[in-house]
Amino acid sequence: MPRLRILSANKVCEILLEHGFAKSRQAGSHIVMRRETPEGTRIVIVPNHHEVRRGTLKSIIEQSGLSRDLFMTR
């Protein structure tokens, strides 16, 4: 499996917005993204950095429930 690319917080938020998330609020240097589903609410915290580290990006992908491939093609 190829390594995740390093993305900016803006790019990560853009991908989340395209797939049903909305910016809920921003607390300091962290952006809170939220998506309502019939199963419940998914909340993802994105650090507002120029480069989101790979481990953090992996955690964001797991929390969002989205496919890893969505973050690979950008």
PDB file of N, CA, C, O and CB in Angstrom:
ATOM      1  N   MET A   1       0.847  -1.176   0.000  1.00  0.00           N
ATOM      2  CA  MET A   1       0.000   0.000   0.000  1.00  0.00           C
ATOM      3  C   MET A   1       0.896   1.243   0.000  1.00  0.00           C
ATOM      4  O   MET A   1       1.801   1.343   0.829  1.00  0.00           O
ATOM      5  CB  MET A   1      -0.966  -0.004   1.228  1.00  0.00           C
ATOM      6  N   PRO A   2       0.663   2.190  -0.912  1.00  0.00           N
ATOM      7  CA  PRO A   2       1.501   3.391  -0.964  1.00  0.00           C
ATOM      8  C   PRO A   2       1.302   4.277   0.262  1.00  0.00           C
ATOM      9  O   PRO A   2       0.255   4.253   0.910  1.00  0.00           O
ATOM     10  CB  PRO A   2       1.199   4.187  -2.229  1.00  0.00           C
ATOM     11  N   ARG A   3       2.330   5.053   0.558  1.00  0.00           N
ATOM     12  CA  ARG A   3       2.259   5.968   1.697  1.00  0.00           C
ATOM     13  C   ARG A   3       1.284   7.099   1.421  1.00  0.00           C
ATOM     14  O   ARG A   3       1.074   7.499   0.276  1.00  0.00           O
ATOM     15  CB  ARG A   3       3.643   6.534   2.020  1.00  0.00           C
ATOM     16  N   LEU A   4       0.700   7.600   2.485  1.00  0.00           N
ATOM     17  CA  LEU A   4      -0.191   8.755   2.370  1.00  0.00           C
ATOM     18  C   LEU A   4       0.627   9.982   1.992  1.00  0.00           C
ATOM     19  O   LEU A   4       1.771  10.133   2.420  1.00  0.00           O
ATOM     20  CB  LEU A   4      -0.968   8.999   3.695  1.00  0.00           C
ATOM     21  N   ARG A   5       0.041  10.839   1.203  1.00  0.00           N
ATOM     22  CA  ARG A   5       0.683  12.104   0.877  1.00  0.00           C
ATOM     23  C   ARG A   5       0.523  13.055   2.049  1.00  0.00           C
ATOM     24  O   ARG A   5      -0.421  12.936   2.831  1.00  0.00           O
ATOM     25  CB  ARG A   5       0.091  12.717  -0.416  1.00  0.00           C
ATOM     26  N   ILE A   6       1.423  13.977   2.167  1.00  0.00           N
ATOM     27  CA  ILE A   6       1.289  15.020   3.182  1.00  0.00           C
ATOM     28  C   ILE A   6       0.414  16.116   2.583  1.00  0.00           C
ATOM     29  O   ILE A   6       0.745  16.687   1.544  1.00  0.00           O
ATOM     30  CB  ILE A   6       2.698  15.584   3.637  1.00  0.00           C
ATOM     31  N   LEU A   7      -0.695  16.401   3.242  1.00  0.00           N
ATOM     32  CA  LEU A   7      -1.654  17.394   2.760  1.00  0.00           C
ATOM     33  C   LEU A   7      -1.743  18.548   3.748  1.00  0.00           C
ATOM     34  O   LEU A   7      -1.422  18.402   4.927  1.00  0.00           O
ATOM     35  CB  LEU A   7      -3.047  16.758   2.545  1.00  0.00           C
ATOM     36  N   SER A   8      -2.181  19.686   3.250  1.00  0.00           N
ATOM     37  CA  SER A   8      -2.419  20.827   4.134  1.00  0.00           C
ATOM     38  C   SER A   8      -3.787  20.662   4.788  1.00  0.00           C
ATOM     39  O   SER A   8      -4.619  19.885   4.320  1.00  0.00           O
ATOM     40  CB  SER A   8      -2.334  22.179   3.349  1.00  0.00           C
ATOM     41  N   ALA A   9      -4.008  21.389   5.858  1.00  0.00           N
ATOM     42  CA  ALA A   9      -5.303  21.349   6.539  1.00  0.00           C
ATOM     43  C   ALA A   9      -6.412  21.808   5.599  1.00  0.00           C
ATOM     44  O   ALA A   9      -7.518  21.269   5.632  1.00  0.00           O
ATOM     45  CB  ALA A   9      -5.279  22.227   7.807  1.00  0.00           C
ATOM     46  N   ASN A  10      -6.122  22.797   4.766  1.00  0.00           N
ATOM     47  CA  ASN A  10      -7.128  23.281   3.821  1.00  0.00           C
ATOM     48  C   ASN A  10      -7.562  22.183   2.859  1.00  0.00           C
ATOM     49  O   ASN A  10      -8.748  22.048   2.558  1.00  0.00           O
ATOM     50  CB  ASN A  10      -6.589  24.474   3.038  1.00  0.00           C
ATOM     51  N   LYS A  11      -6.595  21.394   2.373  1.00  0.00           N
ATOM     52  CA  LYS A  11      -6.890  20.313   1.435  1.00  0.00           C
ATOM     53  C   LYS A  11      -7.700  19.216   2.120  1.00  0.00           C
ATOM     54  O   LYS A  11      -8.641  18.677   1.537  1.00  0.00           O
ATOM     55  CB  LYS A  11      -5.589  19.732   0.854  1.00  0.00           C
ATOM     56  N   VAL A  12      -7.331  18.886   3.360  1.00  0.00           N
ATOM     57  CA  VAL A  12      -8.065  17.866   4.123  1.00  0.00           C
ATOM     58  C   VAL A  12      -9.509  18.324   4.339  1.00  0.00           C
ATOM     59  O   VAL A  12     -10.443  17.545   4.146  1.00  0.00           O
ATOM     60  CB  VAL A  12      -7.370  17.589   5.493  1.00  0.00           C
ATOM     61  N   CYS A  13      -9.690  19.570   4.736  1.00  0.00           N
ATOM     62  CA  CYS A  13     -11.039  20.107   4.955  1.00  0.00           C
ATOM     63  C   CYS A  13     -11.835  20.135   3.653  1.00  0.00           C
ATOM     64  O   CYS A  13     -13.039  19.875   3.658  1.00  0.00           O
ATOM     65  CB  CYS A  13     -10.963  21.522   5.557  1.00  0.00           C
ATOM     66  N   GLU A  14     -11.185  20.443   2.559  1.00  0.00           N
ATOM     67  CA  GLU A  14     -11.837  20.469   1.247  1.00  0.00           C
ATOM     68  C   GLU A  14     -12.373  19.075   0.894  1.00  0.00           C
ATOM     69  O   GLU A  14     -13.499  18.945   0.414  1.00  0.00           O
ATOM     70  CB  GLU A  14     -10.846  20.963   0.154  1.00  0.00           C
ATOM     71  N   ILE A  15     -11.572  18.042   1.130  1.00  0.00           N
ATOM     72  CA  ILE A  15     -12.001  16.666   0.859  1.00  0.00           C
ATOM     73  C   ILE A  15     -13.185  16.304   1.754  1.00  0.00           C
ATOM     74  O   ILE A  15     -14.158  15.710   1.291  1.00  0.00           O
ATOM     75  CB  ILE A  15     -10.831  15.668   1.081  1.00  0.00           C
ATOM     76  N   LEU A  16     -13.100  16.661   3.027  1.00  0.00           N
ATOM     77  CA  LEU A  16     -14.196  16.367   3.954  1.00  0.00           C
ATOM     78  C   LEU A  16     -15.472  17.107   3.549  1.00  0.00           C
ATOM     79  O   LEU A  16     -16.563  16.541   3.621  1.00  0.00           O
ATOM     80  CB  LEU A  16     -13.798  16.748   5.390  1.00  0.00           C
ATOM     81  N   LEU A  17     -15.347  18.359   3.127  1.00  0.00           N
ATOM     82  CA  LEU A  17     -16.515  19.133   2.688  1.00  0.00           C
ATOM     83  C   LEU A  17     -17.183  18.493   1.481  1.00  0.00           C
ATOM     84  O   LEU A  17     -18.411  18.466   1.393  1.00  0.00           O
ATOM     85  CB  LEU A  17     -16.110  20.570   2.354  1.00  0.00           C
ATOM     86  N   GLU A  18     -16.385  17.976   0.547  1.00  0.00           N
ATOM     87  CA  GLU A  18     -16.921  17.328  -0.651  1.00  0.00           C
ATOM     88  C   GLU A  18     -17.697  16.059  -0.320  1.00  0.00           C
ATOM     89  O   GLU A  18     -18.502  15.599  -1.129  1.00  0.00           O
ATOM     90  CB  GLU A  18     -15.793  17.002  -1.614  1.00  0.00           C
ATOM     91  N   HIS A  19     -17.466  15.488   0.856  1.00  0.00           N
ATOM     92  CA  HIS A  19     -18.093  14.224   1.212  1.00  0.00           C
ATOM     93  C   HIS A  19     -19.032  14.345   2.408  1.00  0.00           C
ATOM     94  O   HIS A  19     -19.162  13.415   3.203  1.00  0.00           O
ATOM     95  CB  HIS A  19     -17.035  13.198   1.504  1.00  0.00           C
ATOM     96  N   GLY A  20     -19.680  15.491   2.526  1.00  0.00           N
ATOM     97  CA  GLY A  20     -20.779  15.634   3.477  1.00  0.00           C
ATOM     98  C   GLY A  20     -20.462  16.266   4.812  1.00  0.00           C
ATOM     99  O   GLY A  20     -21.368  16.461   5.622  1.00  0.00           O
ATOM    100  N   PHE A  21     -19.212  16.593   5.071  1.00  0.00           N
ATOM    101  CA  PHE A  21     -18.866  17.240   6.328  1.00  0.00           C
ATOM    102  C   PHE A  21     -19.059  18.747   6.195  1.00  0.00           C
ATOM    103  O   PHE A  21     -18.992  19.301   5.097  1.00  0.00           O
ATOM    104  CB  PHE A  21     -17.410  16.908   6.737  1.00  0.00           C
ATOM    105  N   ALA A  22     -19.294  19.389   7.311  1.00  0.00           N
ATOM    106  CA  ALA A  22     -19.420  20.846   7.356  1.00  0.00           C
ATOM    107  C   ALA A  22     -18.517  21.360   8.466  1.00  0.00           C
ATOM    108  O   ALA A  22     -18.313  20.690   9.479  1.00  0.00           O
ATOM    109  CB  ALA A  22     -20.908  21.290   7.585  1.00  0.00           C
ATOM    110  N   LYS A  23     -17.982  22.552   8.264  1.00  0.00           N
ATOM    111  CA  LYS A  23     -17.160  23.150   9.308  1.00  0.00           C
ATOM    112  C   LYS A  23     -18.078  23.579  10.441  1.00  0.00           C
ATOM    113  O   LYS A  23     -18.943  24.437  10.264  1.00  0.00           O
ATOM    114  CB  LYS A  23     -16.331  24.358   8.763  1.00  0.00           C
ATOM    115  N   SER A  24     -17.884  22.980  11.595  1.00  0.00           N
ATOM    116  CA  SER A  24     -18.726  23.263  12.737  1.00  0.00           C
ATOM    117  C   SER A  24     -18.232  24.496  13.488  1.00  0.00           C
ATOM    118  O   SER A  24     -19.001  25.401  13.810  1.00  0.00           O
ATOM    119  CB  SER A  24     -18.775  22.061  13.666  1.00  0.00           C
ATOM    120  N   ARG A  25     -16.926  24.505  13.758  1.00  0.00           N
ATOM    121  CA  ARG A  25     -16.333  25.635  14.467  1.00  0.00           C
ATOM    122  C   ARG A  25     -14.823  25.509  14.391  1.00  0.00           C
ATOM    123  O   ARG A  25     -14.292  24.527  13.873  1.00  0.00           O
ATOM    124  CB  ARG A  25     -16.814  25.694  15.949  1.00  0.00           C
ATOM    125  N   GLN A  26     -14.146  26.507  14.910  1.00  0.00           N
ATOM    126  CA  GLN A  26     -12.687  26.459  14.997  1.00  0.00           C
ATOM    127  C   GLN A  26     -12.296  26.893  16.402  1.00  0.00           C
ATOM    128  O   GLN A  26     -12.706  27.948  16.886  1.00  0.00           O
ATOM    129  CB  GLN A  26     -12.008  27.372  13.907  1.00  0.00           C
ATOM    130  N   ALA A  27     -11.489  26.048  17.046  1.00  0.00           N
ATOM    131  CA  ALA A  27     -11.009  26.348  18.391  1.00  0.00           C
ATOM    132  C   ALA A  27      -9.494  26.467  18.331  1.00  0.00           C
ATOM    133  O   ALA A  27      -8.791  25.458  18.274  1.00  0.00           O
ATOM    134  CB  ALA A  27     -11.452  25.248  19.420  1.00  0.00           C
ATOM    135  N   GLY A  28      -8.996  27.682  18.342  1.00  0.00           N
ATOM    136  CA  GLY A  28      -7.553  27.881  18.231  1.00  0.00           C
ATOM    137  C   GLY A  28      -7.043  27.399  16.891  1.00  0.00           C
ATOM    138  O   GLY A  28      -7.501  27.854  15.842  1.00  0.00           O
ATOM    139  N   SER A  29      -6.083  26.466  16.924  1.00  0.00           N
ATOM    140  CA  SER A  29      -5.513  25.984  15.677  1.00  0.00           C
ATOM    141  C   SER A  29      -6.117  24.652  15.256  1.00  0.00           C
ATOM    142  O   SER A  29      -5.478  23.895  14.526  1.00  0.00           O
ATOM    143  CB  SER A  29      -4.014  25.851  15.808  1.00  0.00           C
ATOM    144  N   HIS A  30      -7.334  24.350  15.701  1.00  0.00           N
ATOM    145  CA  HIS A  30      -8.000  23.107  15.335  1.00  0.00           C
ATOM    146  C   HIS A  30      -9.364  23.408  14.729  1.00  0.00           C
ATOM    147  O   HIS A  30     -10.145  24.187  15.275  1.00  0.00           O
ATOM    148  CB  HIS A  30      -8.145  22.183  16.561  1.00  0.00           C
ATOM    149  N   ILE A  31      -9.637  22.773  13.584  1.00  0.00           N
ATOM    150  CA  ILE A  31     -10.901  22.938  12.883  1.00  0.00           C
ATOM    151  C   ILE A  31     -11.767  21.728  13.190  1.00  0.00           C
ATOM    152  O   ILE A  31     -11.316  20.591  13.052  1.00  0.00           O
ATOM    153  CB  ILE A  31     -10.686  23.106  11.344  1.00  0.00           C
ATOM    154  N   VAL A  32     -12.999  21.959  13.602  1.00  0.00           N
ATOM    155  CA  VAL A  32     -13.924  20.877  13.939  1.00  0.00           C
ATOM    156  C   VAL A  32     -14.880  20.699  12.761  1.00  0.00           C
ATOM    157  O   VAL A  32     -15.647  21.601  12.424  1.00  0.00           O
ATOM    158  CB  VAL A  32     -14.711  21.181  15.276  1.00  0.00           C
ATOM    159  N   MET A  33     -14.821  19.520  12.142  1.00  0.00           N
ATOM    160  CA  MET A  33     -15.684  19.179  11.012  1.00  0.00           C
ATOM    161  C   MET A  33     -16.721  18.174  11.511  1.00  0.00           C
ATOM    162  O   MET A  33     -16.417  17.310  12.333  1.00  0.00           O
ATOM    163  CB  MET A  33     -14.852  18.595   9.802  1.00  0.00           C
ATOM    164  N   ARG A  34     -17.958  18.300  11.000  1.00  0.00           N
ATOM    165  CA  ARG A  34     -19.059  17.488  11.514  1.00  0.00           C
ATOM    166  C   ARG A  34     -19.932  16.993  10.363  1.00  0.00           C
ATOM    167  O   ARG A  34     -20.169  17.714   9.393  1.00  0.00           O
ATOM    168  CB  ARG A  34     -19.905  18.294  12.525  1.00  0.00           C
ATOM    169  N   ARG A  35     -20.411  15.739  10.487  1.00  0.00           N
ATOM    170  CA  ARG A  35     -21.344  15.182   9.496  1.00  0.00           C
ATOM    171  C   ARG A  35     -22.436  14.422  10.236  1.00  0.00           C
ATOM    172  O   ARG A  35     -22.153  13.561  11.068  1.00  0.00           O
ATOM    173  CB  ARG A  35     -20.605  14.245   8.475  1.00  0.00           C
ATOM    174  N   GLU A  36     -23.678  14.747   9.926  1.00  0.00           N
ATOM    175  CA  GLU A  36     -24.833  14.056  10.504  1.00  0.00           C
ATOM    176  C   GLU A  36     -25.207  12.893   9.591  1.00  0.00           C
ATOM    177  O   GLU A  36     -25.337  13.063   8.379  1.00  0.00           O
ATOM    178  CB  GLU A  36     -26.046  15.032  10.692  1.00  0.00           C
ATOM    179  N   THR A  37     -25.380  11.712  10.179  1.00  0.00           N
ATOM    180  CA  THR A  37     -25.812  10.536   9.440  1.00  0.00           C
ATOM    181  C   THR A  37     -26.953   9.885  10.213  1.00  0.00           C
ATOM    182  O   THR A  37     -27.157  10.191  11.388  1.00  0.00           O
ATOM    183  CB  THR A  37     -24.631   9.533   9.220  1.00  0.00           C
ATOM    184  N   PRO A  38     -27.697   8.989   9.566  1.00  0.00           N
ATOM    185  CA  PRO A  38     -28.759   8.287  10.295  1.00  0.00           C
ATOM    186  C   PRO A  38     -28.217   7.469  11.477  1.00  0.00           C
ATOM    187  O   PRO A  38     -28.922   7.259  12.464  1.00  0.00           O
ATOM    188  CB  PRO A  38     -29.520   7.368   9.341  1.00  0.00           C
ATOM    189  N   GLU A  39     -26.966   7.013  11.373  1.00  0.00           N
ATOM    190  CA  GLU A  39     -26.356   6.242  12.454  1.00  0.00           C
ATOM    191  C   GLU A  39     -25.887   7.125  13.608  1.00  0.00           C
ATOM    192  O   GLU A  39     -25.686   6.635  14.720  1.00  0.00           O
ATOM    193  CB  GLU A  39     -25.188   5.442  11.919  1.00  0.00           C
ATOM    194  N   GLY A  40     -25.712   8.411  13.355  1.00  0.00           N
ATOM    195  CA  GLY A  40     -25.241   9.332  14.377  1.00  0.00           C
ATOM    196  C   GLY A  40     -24.395  10.433  13.783  1.00  0.00           C
ATOM    197  O   GLY A  40     -24.383  10.634  12.569  1.00  0.00           O
ATOM    198  N   THR A  41     -23.693  11.141  14.631  1.00  0.00           N
ATOM    199  CA  THR A  41     -22.867  12.264  14.221  1.00  0.00           C
ATOM    200  C   THR A  41     -21.406  11.849  14.211  1.00  0.00           C
ATOM    201  O   THR A  41     -20.927  11.202  15.142  1.00  0.00           O
ATOM    202  CB  THR A  41     -23.082  13.470  15.149  1.00  0.00           C
ATOM    203  N   ARG A  42     -20.697  12.231  13.141  1.00  0.00           N
ATOM    204  CA  ARG A  42     -19.253  12.004  13.072  1.00  0.00           C
ATOM    205  C   ARG A  42     -18.574  13.358  13.220  1.00  0.00           C
ATOM    206  O   ARG A  42     -18.904  14.314  12.519  1.00  0.00           O
ATOM    207  CB  ARG A  42     -18.835  11.296  11.723  1.00  0.00           C
ATOM    208  N   ILE A  43     -17.625  13.424  14.139  1.00  0.00           N
ATOM    209  CA  ILE A  43     -16.872  14.651  14.358  1.00  0.00           C
ATOM    210  C   ILE A  43     -15.404  14.351  14.114  1.00  0.00           C
ATOM    211  O   ILE A  43     -14.861  13.373  14.628  1.00  0.00           O
ATOM    212  CB  ILE A  43     -17.102  15.215  15.797  1.00  0.00           C
ATOM    213  N   VAL A  44     -14.770  15.204  13.323  1.00  0.00           N
ATOM    214  CA  VAL A  44     -13.353  15.044  12.996  1.00  0.00           C
ATOM    215  C   VAL A  44     -12.645  16.350  13.328  1.00  0.00           C
ATOM    216  O   VAL A  44     -13.101  17.424  12.936  1.00  0.00           O
ATOM    217  CB  VAL A  44     -13.148  14.656  11.486  1.00  0.00           C
ATOM    218  N   ILE A  45     -11.539  16.261  14.044  1.00  0.00           N
ATOM    219  CA  ILE A  45     -10.735  17.428  14.390  1.00  0.00           C
ATOM    220  C   ILE A  45      -9.544  17.477  13.440  1.00  0.00           C
ATOM    221  O   ILE A  45      -8.788  16.511  13.331  1.00  0.00           O
ATOM    222  CB  ILE A  45     -10.266  17.380  15.887  1.00  0.00           C
ATOM    223  N   VAL A  46      -9.380  18.606  12.755  1.00  0.00           N
ATOM    224  CA  VAL A  46      -8.275  18.777  11.809  1.00  0.00           C
ATOM    225  C   VAL A  46      -7.367  19.886  12.330  1.00  0.00           C
ATOM    226  O   VAL A  46      -7.821  21.015  12.512  1.00  0.00           O
ATOM    227  CB  VAL A  46      -8.802  19.110  10.367  1.00  0.00           C
ATOM    228  N   PRO A  47      -6.081  19.579  12.574  1.00  0.00           N
ATOM    229  CA  PRO A  47      -5.160  20.642  13.008  1.00  0.00           C
ATOM    230  C   PRO A  47      -4.911  21.601  11.847  1.00  0.00           C
ATOM    231  O   PRO A  47      -4.642  21.171  10.726  1.00  0.00           O
ATOM    232  CB  PRO A  47      -3.809  20.042  13.522  1.00  0.00           C
ATOM    233  N   ASN A  48      -5.000  22.874  12.114  1.00  0.00           N
ATOM    234  CA  ASN A  48      -4.853  23.883  11.063  1.00  0.00           C
ATOM    235  C   ASN A  48      -3.363  24.179  10.839  1.00  0.00           C
ATOM    236  O   ASN A  48      -2.846  25.212  11.265  1.00  0.00           O
ATOM    237  CB  ASN A  48      -5.627  25.191  11.438  1.00  0.00           C
ATOM    238  N   HIS A  49      -2.694  23.247  10.162  1.00  0.00           N
ATOM    239  CA  HIS A  49      -1.266  23.368   9.872  1.00  0.00           C
ATOM    240  C   HIS A  49      -1.036  23.355   8.373  1.00  0.00           C
ATOM    241  O   HIS A  49      -1.890  22.907   7.608  1.00  0.00           O
ATOM    242  CB  HIS A  49      -0.471  22.235  10.546  1.00  0.00           C
ATOM    243  N   HIS A  50       0.130  23.851   7.954  1.00  0.00           N
ATOM    244  CA  HIS A  50       0.477  23.818   6.536  1.00  0.00           C
ATOM    245  C   HIS A  50       0.641  22.384   6.056  1.00  0.00           C
ATOM    246  O   HIS A  50       0.304  22.067   4.915  1.00  0.00           O
ATOM    247  CB  HIS A  50       1.761  24.613   6.277  1.00  0.00           C
ATOM    248  N   GLU A  51       1.156  21.514   6.922  1.00  0.00           N
ATOM    249  CA  GLU A  51       1.323  20.101   6.592  1.00  0.00           C
ATOM    250  C   GLU A  51       0.770  19.262   7.738  1.00  0.00           C
ATOM    251  O   GLU A  51       1.235  19.361   8.873  1.00  0.00           O
ATOM    252  CB  GLU A  51       2.821  19.756   6.322  1.00  0.00           C
ATOM    253  N   VAL A  52      -0.229  18.433   7.428  1.00  0.00           N
ATOM    254  CA  VAL A  52      -0.781  17.511   8.414  1.00  0.00           C
ATOM    255  C   VAL A  52       0.052  16.238   8.332  1.00  0.00           C
ATOM    256  O   VAL A  52       0.184  15.653   7.257  1.00  0.00           O
ATOM    257  CB  VAL A  52      -2.321  17.223   8.161  1.00  0.00           C
ATOM    258  N   ARG A  53       0.612  15.807   9.452  1.00  0.00           N
ATOM    259  CA  ARG A  53       1.476  14.624   9.466  1.00  0.00           C
ATOM    260  C   ARG A  53       0.703  13.374   9.058  1.00  0.00           C
ATOM    261  O   ARG A  53      -0.517  13.300   9.202  1.00  0.00           O
ATOM    262  CB  ARG A  53       2.091  14.427  10.858  1.00  0.00           C
ATOM    263  N   ARG A  54       1.440  12.403   8.546  1.00  0.00           N
ATOM    264  CA  ARG A  54       0.819  11.178   8.038  1.00  0.00           C
ATOM    265  C   ARG A  54       0.024  10.432   9.112  1.00  0.00           C
ATOM    266  O   ARG A  54      -1.078   9.956   8.842  1.00  0.00           O
ATOM    267  CB  ARG A  54       1.884  10.261   7.466  1.00  0.00           C
ATOM    268  N   GLY A  55       0.562  10.328  10.311  1.00  0.00           N
ATOM    269  CA  GLY A  55      -0.146   9.638  11.391  1.00  0.00           C
ATOM    270  C   GLY A  55      -1.435  10.351  11.759  1.00  0.00           C
ATOM    271  O   GLY A  55      -2.453   9.711  12.026  1.00  0.00           O
ATOM    272  N   THR A  56      -1.391  11.667  11.772  1.00  0.00           N
ATOM    273  CA  THR A  56      -2.585  12.465  12.062  1.00  0.00           C
ATOM    274  C   THR A  56      -3.599  12.306  10.941  1.00  0.00           C
ATOM    275  O   THR A  56      -4.797  12.187  11.195  1.00  0.00           O
ATOM    276  CB  THR A  56      -2.222  13.955  12.251  1.00  0.00           C
ATOM    277  N   LEU A  57      -3.124  12.304   9.707  1.00  0.00           N
ATOM    278  CA  LEU A  57      -4.015  12.130   8.553  1.00  0.00           C
ATOM    279  C   LEU A  57      -4.681  10.755   8.603  1.00  0.00           C
ATOM    280  O   LEU A  57      -5.867  10.629   8.299  1.00  0.00           O
ATOM    281  CB  LEU A  57      -3.232  12.301   7.225  1.00  0.00           C
ATOM    282  N   LYS A  58      -3.925   9.731   8.984  1.00  0.00           N
ATOM    283  CA  LYS A  58      -4.490   8.390   9.105  1.00  0.00           C
ATOM    284  C   LYS A  58      -5.604   8.382  10.143  1.00  0.00           C
ATOM    285  O   LYS A  58      -6.645   7.763   9.923  1.00  0.00           O
ATOM    286  CB  LYS A  58      -3.397   7.369   9.481  1.00  0.00           C
ATOM    287  N   SER A  59      -5.404   9.048  11.256  1.00  0.00           N
ATOM    288  CA  SER A  59      -6.410   9.130  12.304  1.00  0.00           C
ATOM    289  C   SER A  59      -7.653   9.874  11.806  1.00  0.00           C
ATOM    290  O   SER A  59      -8.777   9.474  12.109  1.00  0.00           O
ATOM    291  CB  SER A  59      -5.831   9.824  13.546  1.00  0.00           C
ATOM    292  N   ILE A  60      -7.456  10.947  11.048  1.00  0.00           N
ATOM    293  CA  ILE A  60      -8.579  11.715  10.482  1.00  0.00           C
ATOM    294  C   ILE A  60      -9.390  10.829   9.542  1.00  0.00           C
ATOM    295  O   ILE A  60     -10.620  10.863   9.562  1.00  0.00           O
ATOM    296  CB  ILE A  60      -8.065  12.979   9.726  1.00  0.00           C
ATOM    297  N   ILE A  61      -8.706  10.040   8.721  1.00  0.00           N
ATOM    298  CA  ILE A  61      -9.388   9.142   7.780  1.00  0.00           C
ATOM    299  C   ILE A  61     -10.225   8.124   8.538  1.00  0.00           C
ATOM    300  O   ILE A  61     -11.372   7.869   8.173  1.00  0.00           O
ATOM    301  CB  ILE A  61      -8.367   8.422   6.868  1.00  0.00           C
ATOM    302  N   GLU A  62      -9.661   7.539   9.592  1.00  0.00           N
ATOM    303  CA  GLU A  62     -10.395   6.553  10.389  1.00  0.00           C
ATOM    304  C   GLU A  62     -11.606   7.179  11.072  1.00  0.00           C
ATOM    305  O   GLU A  62     -12.681   6.579  11.099  1.00  0.00           O
ATOM    306  CB  GLU A  62      -9.474   5.926  11.437  1.00  0.00           C
ATOM    307  N   GLN A  63     -11.443   8.372  11.619  1.00  0.00           N
ATOM    308  CA  GLN A  63     -12.545   9.051  12.300  1.00  0.00           C
ATOM    309  C   GLN A  63     -13.661   9.422  11.330  1.00  0.00           C
ATOM    310  O   GLN A  63     -14.840   9.368  11.679  1.00  0.00           O
ATOM    311  CB  GLN A  63     -12.036  10.303  13.008  1.00  0.00           C
ATOM    312  N   SER A  64     -13.279   9.800  10.106  1.00  0.00           N
ATOM    313  CA  SER A  64     -14.275  10.255   9.134  1.00  0.00           C
ATOM    314  C   SER A  64     -15.079   9.110   8.539  1.00  0.00           C
ATOM    315  O   SER A  64     -16.219   9.301   8.116  1.00  0.00           O
ATOM    316  CB  SER A  64     -13.599  11.022   8.026  1.00  0.00           C
ATOM    317  N   GLY A  65     -14.482   7.909   8.507  1.00  0.00           N
ATOM    318  CA  GLY A  65     -15.160   6.774   7.895  1.00  0.00           C
ATOM    319  C   GLY A  65     -15.081   6.792   6.382  1.00  0.00           C
ATOM    320  O   GLY A  65     -15.750   6.000   5.720  1.00  0.00           O
ATOM    321  N   LEU A  66     -14.276   7.680   5.824  1.00  0.00           N
ATOM    322  CA  LEU A  66     -14.109   7.775   4.378  1.00  0.00           C
ATOM    323  C   LEU A  66     -12.994   6.842   3.911  1.00  0.00           C
ATOM    324  O   LEU A  66     -12.192   6.354   4.706  1.00  0.00           O
ATOM    325  CB  LEU A  66     -13.804   9.228   3.962  1.00  0.00           C
ATOM    326  N   SER A  67     -12.969   6.613   2.615  1.00  0.00           N
ATOM    327  CA  SER A  67     -11.955   5.753   2.028  1.00  0.00           C
ATOM    328  C   SER A  67     -10.597   6.446   2.014  1.00  0.00           C
ATOM    329  O   SER A  67     -10.501   7.647   1.759  1.00  0.00           O
ATOM    330  CB  SER A  67     -12.358   5.345   0.612  1.00  0.00           C
ATOM    331  N   ARG A  68      -9.564   5.683   2.287  1.00  0.00           N
ATOM    332  CA  ARG A  68      -8.196   6.188   2.244  1.00  0.00           C
ATOM    333  C   ARG A  68      -7.847   6.690   0.836  1.00  0.00           C
ATOM    334  O   ARG A  68      -7.057   7.620   0.678  1.00  0.00           O
ATOM    335  CB  ARG A  68      -7.205   5.091   2.683  1.00  0.00           C
ATOM    336  N   ASP A  69      -8.446   6.062  -0.179  1.00  0.00           N
ATOM    337  CA  ASP A  69      -8.161   6.431  -1.571  1.00  0.00           C
ATOM    338  C   ASP A  69      -8.533   7.881  -1.877  1.00  0.00           C
ATOM    339  O   ASP A  69      -7.910   8.507  -2.735  1.00  0.00           O
ATOM    340  CB  ASP A  69      -8.910   5.503  -2.517  1.00  0.00           C
ATOM    341  N   LEU A  70      -9.526   8.417  -1.196  1.00  0.00           N
ATOM    342  CA  LEU A  70      -9.932   9.807  -1.424  1.00  0.00           C
ATOM    343  C   LEU A  70      -8.804  10.782  -1.093  1.00  0.00           C
ATOM    344  O   LEU A  70      -8.695  11.852  -1.691  1.00  0.00           O
ATOM    345  CB  LEU A  70     -11.171  10.142  -0.587  1.00  0.00           C
ATOM    346  N   PHE A  71      -7.978  10.398  -0.142  1.00  0.00           N
ATOM    347  CA  PHE A  71      -6.880  11.264   0.305  1.00  0.00           C
ATOM    348  C   PHE A  71      -5.583  10.983  -0.446  1.00  0.00           C
ATOM    349  O   PHE A  71      -4.616  11.735  -0.322  1.00  0.00           O
ATOM    350  CB  PHE A  71      -6.653  11.089   1.799  1.00  0.00           C
ATOM    351  N   MET A  72      -5.560   9.903  -1.223  1.00  0.00           N
ATOM    352  CA  MET A  72      -4.359   9.528  -1.984  1.00  0.00           C
ATOM    353  C   MET A  72      -4.320  10.228  -3.336  1.00  0.00           C
ATOM    354  O   MET A  72      -3.239  10.516  -3.851  1.00  0.00           O
ATOM    355  CB  MET A  72      -4.304   8.008  -2.183  1.00  0.00           C
ATOM    356  N   THR A  73      -5.491  10.508  -3.921  1.00  0.00           N
ATOM    357  CA  THR A  73      -5.560  11.004  -5.282  1.00  0.00           C
ATOM    358  C   THR A  73      -5.404  12.516  -5.390  1.00  0.00           C
ATOM    359  O   THR A  73      -5.380  13.055  -6.496  1.00  0.00           O
ATOM    360  CB  THR A  73      -6.852  10.595  -5.892  1.00  0.00           C
ATOM    361  N   ARG A  74      -5.301  13.196  -4.276  1.00  0.00           N
ATOM    362  CA  ARG A  74      -5.210  14.655  -4.290  1.00  0.00           C
ATOM    363  C   ARG A  74      -3.795  15.118  -4.486  1.00  0.00           C
ATOM    364  O   ARG A  74      -3.539  16.322  -4.522  1.00  0.00           O
ATOM    365  CB  ARG A  74      -5.761  15.235  -3.013  1.00  0.00           C
TER     366      ARG A  74
END
